[in-house]
Amino acid sequence: MIEEKLPISKETAEELAENENRLIPKPKGKKQRIIRIVGVIAFVLINAVVLFFTARNDFSKKPVERPEPFGAQSILFLLCAIACPLVALGLETVKYLLMMRRLGERVSVRTAFETSALGKYYDNVTPFGTGGQPFQIWNLHKNGYTSGASSAMPLASFITAQVAFVLLALVMFFINNSVSGVVGVKIIAYVGLVMYMIVPLMIVLTAIAPRITAKIINFFVRIGAKLRLVKDPGKTTRKIEDGLKRYSASLRYMARSPMLLTELLILSVLYQIAILSIPYFVVRVFGVQTSFWQALTLCLYVYASITIVPTPGNAGAAEGSFYLLFNQLESNGLFWAMLIWRFLCYYSFILIGMLIYGFRAVESAVKSRIRARKKTR
C-alpha cells in the first residue's frame, strides 16, 4: 500500500478540515445578501437575453425541409444524446474505482459514483468550476480514505481530464481547422485552450523548477495588485503556490503507477468524447445533416471559447457560442437543440446531484427512525 501522507501545508490541511462547513450555506450579512441577489438577477438576465435573441433569430429563419418527419431515427438520436452524460459519469466512476484499487484503498462503487457526480454538481454551481475538487477531497476523507489518497484522486482526475481535453482539441483543431468560419470565436477558443493548458504546465513546472514557478506567480500577482484585482498579494501568492505544490505532490503520488495514469488519461479522453458528442446527436434529432467529427470539433470550439467566462456553468456564453457556431449548419429547430444540449451537458449533472442529496436525506431519516425504534425496545 502506498504511504498514507501526502505533503500538504498546515494551511491546506486546515482548509480541507473546514470544507464541510464551507460547503453548507450559512447566514450572510446584508451586503453579501445584496451582492448575491444582484448576481442571481444578472445571471437570469444574461440567460434571458441570450435565449431571446437566439430564439428570435432561429424562428425568423426560412424553414428547411426535413428529409423525413420526426420518427424512429430522431428518437434514437435523442436517446443517444441522453445516454452521453450518463456514459460520461460512468467513466468518471470507473476512474475512481481504478484509483481506489491501485492505491490499496477500500473499493466502493457508491463512494466513487457520488464523488464523481457531486464533483460535477459543485463544478456547475460555482464560478470557474472551482467547487468540485475541494468537495471531492473532503467527501473522500469523510468516507474514511487516507489523506494522501483523498487529495490525490480528485486532483489526478482533474489533471488527466484537462490534458485529455487539450490533446483532443489540438488534434481536432488541426484536422478540422476550416470547420468554423466564425473567426472571432476561433481566436477566443485558441486563447481558452491556452488557459486550459496553463494549469497542467504550471503543475509540471512546479515539480521541475519551483523557483521559476514562484517568480512567474509573483510577477502576475504583482500585476493583479497594481490593477487592484488582488487585495492581499502575499496571501494570494502563498495560496497559489500551495495549490500548485499540492497538485504536483498528488501527481507524483499517482505517478508511482504509470499504468494507472495511462488508464486515467484514456478514460478521460473517452469522457470528453462522450460530453462533446451530445451536440451531434441533438442536432441530428432535428434533421441537421452534419458529420460526427464536424459537430465534435464545433463543440470543442464552444468549450474552449467559454472557459474564461466566470459565470457558473459559463451561463450565457455557452448558449450564445453554441448557437453562433452551429448556426452555420442549415437547419431547423437549432434553438430547441441548444436547450436540449444545455440541459444534458449542464443541468443534468445538477439534477443528479440534487437527487443524490435527496436520497441521502431520505436514507438518513430512515436510519434515524430505525435507531429510535431500537432504543424504545
Backbone torsions as a table, in degrees:
resi	resn	phi	psi	omega
1	MET	NA	141.1	-179.2
2	ILE	-71.2	147.2	-177.0
3	GLU	-55.9	150.5	-170.6
4	GLU	-76.3	-37.2	-170.7
5	LYS	-85.0	136.2	173.9
6	LEU	-114.4	130.6	-176.3
7	PRO	-59.9	109.8	173.9
8	ILE	-138.0	154.9	-177.7
9	SER	-78.1	166.9	178.3
10	LYS	-62.6	-38.7	179.9
11	GLU	-61.8	-42.4	179.6
12	THR	-67.3	-40.9	179.3
13	ALA	-61.2	-41.0	178.4
14	GLU	-66.8	-36.7	179.1
15	GLU	-64.4	-42.8	179.4
16	LEU	-65.7	-37.0	-179.4
17	ALA	-66.6	-26.5	-178.3
18	GLU	-95.7	3.0	-176.0
19	ASN	-58.2	-39.9	-177.2
20	GLU	-60.6	-45.2	-179.7
21	ASN	-68.2	-35.0	-178.3
22	ARG	-72.8	-26.8	-179.2
23	LEU	-83.2	-15.1	178.2
24	ILE	-90.8	125.7	-179.0
25	PRO	-56.3	136.1	179.7
26	LYS	-121.5	158.3	176.8
27	PRO	-59.6	134.7	-176.8
28	LYS	-110.1	158.3	176.5
29	GLY	-71.1	170.1	-177.5
30	LYS	-59.8	-44.0	-179.9
31	LYS	-63.1	-43.4	179.6
32	GLN	-64.8	-38.6	178.4
33	ARG	-64.5	-40.7	179.1
34	ILE	-63.9	-44.3	179.4
35	ILE	-62.2	-40.3	-179.8
36	ARG	-66.3	-42.4	179.6
37	ILE	-63.8	-43.1	178.1
38	VAL	-62.0	-40.4	178.7
39	GLY	-63.1	-42.6	179.0
40	VAL	-64.5	-43.1	179.2
41	ILE	-61.8	-44.8	179.0
42	ALA	-62.3	-41.1	178.7
43	PHE	-59.0	-46.8	-179.4
44	VAL	-66.4	-42.8	-178.1
45	LEU	-64.4	-42.0	179.4
46	ILE	-60.7	-45.9	178.8
47	ASN	-63.8	-42.1	-178.5
48	ALA	-63.6	-43.7	-179.6
49	VAL	-63.8	-45.7	180.0
50	VAL	-62.5	-44.9	180.0
51	LEU	-64.7	-38.6	-180.0
52	PHE	-62.1	-50.4	-176.8
53	PHE	-68.5	-38.3	178.6
54	THR	-68.1	-39.3	178.5
55	ALA	-65.5	-45.3	-179.2
56	ARG	-62.2	-41.7	-179.7
57	ASN	-67.4	-40.9	-177.9
58	ASP	-69.8	-42.0	-176.7
59	PHE	-74.0	-19.6	-180.0
60	SER	-87.5	-7.0	-179.4
61	LYS	-72.7	152.4	176.2
62	LYS	-68.3	128.9	-178.2
63	PRO	-57.3	139.1	177.0
64	VAL	-102.8	128.2	-177.3
65	GLU	-68.5	124.6	178.1
66	ARG	-76.9	143.8	177.9
67	PRO	-62.6	-27.4	177.2
68	GLU	-158.8	152.1	-179.8
69	PRO	-68.2	171.3	177.4
70	PHE	-57.1	128.6	-178.4
71	GLY	-154.1	-150.2	-176.1
72	ALA	-60.9	-38.5	-178.2
73	GLN	-64.8	-43.3	178.9
74	SER	-63.4	-40.5	178.8
75	ILE	-64.1	-39.9	178.5
76	LEU	-63.0	-42.9	178.1
77	PHE	-63.8	-39.4	179.9
78	LEU	-65.0	-41.9	177.8
79	LEU	-63.7	-38.3	177.1
80	CYS	-64.4	-40.0	178.4
81	ALA	-63.2	-42.4	179.2
82	ILE	-65.3	-34.5	-178.6
83	ALA	-70.4	-26.8	-174.3
84	CYS	-57.3	-52.8	179.3
85	PRO	-65.0	-29.5	177.7
86	LEU	-69.7	-40.5	176.1
87	VAL	-63.2	-42.9	179.8
88	ALA	-60.2	-43.7	179.6
89	LEU	-66.8	-35.3	176.2
90	GLY	-64.0	-40.4	178.2
91	LEU	-64.5	-40.3	176.7
92	GLU	-62.9	-40.0	178.4
93	THR	-63.2	-42.0	178.5
94	VAL	-61.9	-38.0	177.9
95	LYS	-58.0	-44.9	-179.9
96	TYR	-68.9	-37.2	177.9
97	LEU	-62.9	-41.8	177.8
98	LEU	-63.0	-43.1	-179.4
99	MET	-66.2	-41.3	177.9
100	MET	-58.8	-45.0	-177.1
101	ARG	-69.3	-45.8	-176.9
102	ARG	-68.9	-28.0	-179.7
103	LEU	-89.3	3.2	178.0
104	GLY	74.7	22.2	179.9
105	GLU	-95.0	169.2	176.2
106	ARG	-63.8	129.4	-178.9
107	VAL	-92.8	116.5	-177.9
108	SER	-133.1	115.9	179.3
109	VAL	-63.1	-41.5	-178.8
110	ARG	-63.5	-47.0	-179.9
111	THR	-63.9	-40.7	179.0
112	ALA	-62.5	-44.8	-179.7
113	PHE	-65.9	-48.1	-177.8
114	GLU	-65.6	-38.0	177.8
115	THR	-63.4	-42.0	178.9
116	SER	-67.0	-50.4	-175.3
117	ALA	-66.7	-45.4	-178.4
118	LEU	-73.6	-25.5	172.2
119	GLY	-62.8	-43.1	177.2
120	LYS	-65.3	-37.6	178.8
121	TYR	-58.8	-51.0	-178.4
122	TYR	-70.8	-29.9	173.8
123	ASP	-60.4	-37.1	-174.0
124	ASN	-86.0	-11.5	-179.8
125	VAL	-110.8	2.7	178.8
126	THR	-118.7	145.0	177.9
127	PRO	-57.8	138.3	-179.4
128	PHE	61.8	10.8	178.6
129	GLY	60.7	42.3	-173.6
130	THR	-93.2	-3.9	-173.6
131	GLY	-90.0	-14.0	-173.9
132	GLY	-65.7	-54.9	-175.1
133	GLN	-64.3	-44.4	178.0
134	PRO	-58.4	-40.5	178.8
135	PHE	-65.5	-43.5	-177.9
136	GLN	-62.3	-40.5	178.7
137	ILE	-62.1	-47.4	179.6
138	TRP	-63.6	-42.9	-176.7
139	ASN	-62.9	-43.3	179.0
140	LEU	-65.5	-43.1	-180.0
141	HIS	-63.6	-39.5	179.6
142	LYS	-64.6	-31.5	-178.6
143	ASN	-86.5	12.2	170.9
144	GLY	94.7	11.4	178.9
145	TYR	-85.5	149.9	-176.2
146	THR	-63.5	158.1	-177.4
147	SER	-60.1	-39.6	179.8
148	GLY	-64.4	-48.7	-179.6
149	ALA	-66.4	-39.0	-179.3
150	SER	-62.1	-35.9	178.6
151	SER	-80.9	-39.1	-172.6
152	ALA	-72.9	-40.7	-173.6
153	MET	-63.1	-52.0	179.5
154	PRO	-63.3	-38.3	-178.2
155	LEU	-70.7	-37.5	176.5
156	ALA	-66.4	-38.8	177.5
157	SER	-63.2	-42.9	179.9
158	PHE	-65.2	-46.9	-177.7
159	ILE	-62.8	-46.2	-179.6
160	THR	-65.3	-32.8	176.9
161	ALA	-66.8	-41.3	178.2
162	GLN	-63.5	-46.8	-179.6
163	VAL	-63.0	-40.7	-179.9
164	ALA	-61.7	-42.9	179.4
165	PHE	-63.2	-45.7	-179.0
166	VAL	-61.6	-46.6	179.9
167	LEU	-60.6	-45.4	-179.6
168	LEU	-64.4	-41.6	179.9
169	ALA	-65.5	-44.3	179.9
170	LEU	-59.8	-43.0	-179.7
171	VAL	-65.9	-49.6	-175.7
172	MET	-71.7	-35.2	177.1
173	PHE	-65.3	-34.6	179.5
174	PHE	-72.6	-44.1	-177.1
175	ILE	-71.9	-44.0	-176.1
176	ASN	-112.9	48.1	-176.7
177	ASN	-60.7	-29.3	-176.3
178	SER	-92.9	9.1	-174.7
179	VAL	-68.7	-28.3	-179.2
180	SER	-118.2	132.0	178.3
181	GLY	-98.0	1.3	-179.6
182	VAL	-86.3	94.0	-172.6
183	VAL	-61.5	-42.9	-178.1
184	GLY	-58.5	-45.0	179.8
185	VAL	-65.8	-38.2	179.5
186	LYS	-62.5	-42.5	-179.9
187	ILE	-63.4	-46.2	178.5
188	ILE	-61.5	-37.1	179.5
189	ALA	-64.5	-39.4	179.2
190	TYR	-65.8	-38.8	176.1
191	VAL	-64.0	-42.9	178.6
192	GLY	-62.2	-36.8	178.9
193	LEU	-65.2	-36.9	175.5
194	VAL	-62.4	-40.1	177.9
195	MET	-62.4	-39.0	177.0
196	TYR	-61.5	-35.1	-175.8
197	MET	-79.6	-21.4	-173.3
198	ILE	-59.9	-48.6	-175.9
199	VAL	-61.0	-52.5	178.1
200	PRO	-58.5	-39.7	-179.7
201	LEU	-66.2	-41.6	179.6
202	MET	-66.6	-34.8	177.9
203	ILE	-64.3	-46.1	179.0
204	VAL	-64.2	-42.9	-179.0
205	LEU	-64.5	-35.8	177.9
206	THR	-62.1	-39.0	-180.0
207	ALA	-71.7	-36.3	-175.8
208	ILE	-85.7	-47.5	-174.6
209	ALA	-137.2	79.2	-176.9
210	PRO	-62.0	-33.6	-179.3
211	ARG	-67.6	-42.0	178.2
212	ILE	-63.5	-41.4	178.7
213	THR	-60.9	-43.4	180.0
214	ALA	-61.1	-40.3	179.0
215	LYS	-65.8	-40.4	178.6
216	ILE	-63.8	-43.3	179.8
217	ILE	-63.3	-46.5	179.7
218	ASN	-59.2	-39.7	-179.5
219	PHE	-60.6	-49.5	-177.0
220	PHE	-72.6	-33.3	177.2
221	VAL	-66.0	-40.3	177.7
222	ARG	-61.9	-40.9	177.3
223	ILE	-62.6	-43.6	178.2
224	GLY	-61.6	-37.3	178.7
225	ALA	-67.0	-41.4	179.1
226	LYS	-65.4	-33.2	178.4
227	LEU	-85.4	3.0	179.6
228	ARG	62.8	29.9	175.0
229	LEU	-93.5	-19.8	179.9
230	VAL	-118.6	119.9	-177.2
231	LYS	-80.9	-43.3	-177.4
232	ASP	-123.1	90.8	-176.7
233	PRO	-56.5	-42.2	-178.1
234	GLY	-63.1	-48.8	-179.2
235	LYS	-64.9	-40.3	179.4
236	THR	-63.9	-42.7	179.2
237	THR	-62.3	-45.9	179.9
238	ARG	-62.2	-39.3	-178.8
239	LYS	-65.7	-44.0	179.7
240	ILE	-65.2	-46.2	-179.8
241	GLU	-61.8	-41.4	-179.5
242	ASP	-64.7	-40.8	178.7
243	GLY	-62.5	-43.8	179.8
244	LEU	-66.7	-38.9	177.3
245	LYS	-63.2	-39.3	179.3
246	ARG	-65.1	-42.7	177.8
247	TYR	-61.8	-45.4	-179.1
248	SER	-64.2	-42.0	178.7
249	ALA	-63.7	-39.7	178.9
250	SER	-64.8	-40.1	-179.9
251	LEU	-66.3	-40.6	177.5
252	ARG	-66.2	-36.8	178.7
253	TYR	-60.1	-44.2	-179.8
254	MET	-78.6	-27.3	-177.2
255	ALA	-68.1	-7.6	175.7
256	ARG	-66.8	-13.6	174.9
257	SER	-126.8	84.8	-178.7
258	PRO	-56.3	-35.5	178.8
259	MET	-62.1	-38.1	179.2
260	LEU	-63.4	-45.5	178.7
261	LEU	-61.3	-38.4	177.9
262	THR	-63.6	-44.1	178.6
263	GLU	-63.8	-40.2	178.9
264	LEU	-64.7	-38.7	179.7
265	LEU	-66.2	-42.5	178.5
266	ILE	-62.6	-45.6	178.4
267	LEU	-63.5	-34.7	178.7
268	SER	-67.8	-39.3	176.6
269	VAL	-62.9	-43.8	178.6
270	LEU	-64.5	-37.6	176.6
271	TYR	-60.7	-47.9	-179.5
272	GLN	-61.5	-41.8	179.3
273	ILE	-62.7	-39.7	179.4
274	ALA	-61.9	-46.6	179.8
275	ILE	-67.3	-42.6	-177.3
276	LEU	-73.4	-12.6	179.7
277	SER	-82.4	-16.2	-175.7
278	ILE	-55.8	-47.5	-179.3
279	PRO	-58.3	-37.5	-179.7
280	TYR	-59.4	-50.4	-177.7
281	PHE	-67.3	-35.8	-178.5
282	VAL	-67.7	-46.6	-179.1
283	VAL	-69.3	-28.8	177.4
284	ARG	-68.6	-26.4	175.0
285	VAL	-57.2	-36.3	-176.9
286	PHE	-96.9	17.1	172.6
287	GLY	82.5	12.4	178.5
288	VAL	-70.4	129.6	178.7
289	GLN	-93.8	104.4	179.5
290	THR	-150.3	158.4	178.8
291	SER	-85.5	157.5	179.2
292	PHE	-59.6	-44.8	-175.6
293	TRP	-71.4	-31.2	176.1
294	GLN	-65.8	-47.4	179.3
295	ALA	-64.2	-39.7	179.5
296	LEU	-63.7	-41.4	179.4
297	THR	-66.1	-41.4	177.5
298	LEU	-61.0	-39.2	178.8
299	CYS	-67.2	-36.9	175.0
300	LEU	-59.9	-41.4	176.8
301	TYR	-62.1	-40.1	179.2
302	VAL	-60.2	-52.7	-176.4
303	TYR	-65.8	-39.4	-179.8
304	ALA	-67.8	-33.8	-176.4
305	SER	-77.4	-21.5	-176.2
306	ILE	-103.3	4.1	-174.3
307	THR	-63.8	-26.0	-177.8
308	ILE	-91.0	-0.2	179.9
309	VAL	-78.9	125.3	-171.7
310	PRO	-81.1	-8.4	-177.1
311	THR	-69.4	150.3	177.1
312	PRO	-55.1	126.9	-179.5
313	GLY	67.5	15.8	-178.2
314	ASN	55.4	36.6	-175.4
315	ALA	-56.3	142.1	-179.5
316	GLY	87.6	-58.3	179.8
317	ALA	-65.7	-38.5	-178.5
318	ALA	-63.1	-49.3	-179.1
319	GLU	-63.5	-44.7	-179.1
320	GLY	-63.1	-43.9	-179.9
321	SER	-65.1	-41.6	179.3
322	PHE	-59.3	-49.4	-176.9
323	TYR	-66.1	-41.0	-177.9
324	LEU	-61.8	-41.0	-177.8
325	LEU	-79.1	-46.3	-176.7
326	PHE	-77.8	-11.4	176.1
327	ASN	-67.0	-16.2	176.7
328	GLN	-66.3	-23.0	-178.9
329	LEU	-83.7	138.1	179.6
330	GLU	-73.7	113.0	-172.3
331	SER	-159.7	166.0	166.7
332	ASN	-113.7	159.0	173.0
333	GLY	70.2	20.4	-177.6
334	LEU	-66.4	-31.8	177.6
335	PHE	-61.7	-45.7	179.4
336	TRP	-68.9	-34.3	176.4
337	ALA	-62.6	-39.6	179.2
338	MET	-63.6	-42.0	-179.8
339	LEU	-64.8	-42.8	179.0
340	ILE	-64.3	-44.4	177.7
341	TRP	-58.0	-45.6	-177.5
342	ARG	-64.6	-38.9	178.6
343	PHE	-64.1	-44.6	-174.4
344	LEU	-71.3	-38.1	-175.3
345	CYS	-90.4	-11.7	-175.6
346	TYR	-129.2	-65.1	-174.2
347	TYR	-68.7	-26.7	179.9
348	SER	-62.4	-37.6	179.1
349	PHE	-70.1	-34.7	175.7
350	ILE	-66.3	-42.8	178.9
351	LEU	-62.3	-43.6	178.5
352	ILE	-61.8	-41.9	177.9
353	GLY	-61.5	-41.9	178.5
354	MET	-64.8	-38.6	178.4
355	LEU	-64.8	-39.5	178.2
356	ILE	-62.9	-44.4	178.7
357	TYR	-65.6	-36.5	176.5
358	GLY	-64.0	-42.9	178.2
359	PHE	-63.4	-41.8	178.6
360	ARG	-61.5	-39.9	-179.0
361	ALA	-65.3	-44.4	178.6
362	VAL	-63.7	-44.6	179.9
363	GLU	-60.7	-43.0	-180.0
364	SER	-64.6	-40.3	179.5
365	ALA	-65.3	-41.6	179.2
366	VAL	-63.4	-44.6	179.9
367	LYS	-63.6	-38.2	179.1
368	SER	-64.3	-40.5	178.8
369	ARG	-65.7	-40.9	179.0
370	ILE	-62.5	-43.7	178.6
371	ARG	-63.6	-39.4	-179.8
372	ALA	-64.9	-40.0	178.2
373	ARG	-64.9	-39.1	179.7
374	LYS	-64.9	-35.7	-179.1
375	LYS	-70.5	-31.8	-178.5
376	THR	-78.5	-14.0	-179.2
377	ARG	-80.3	NA	NA
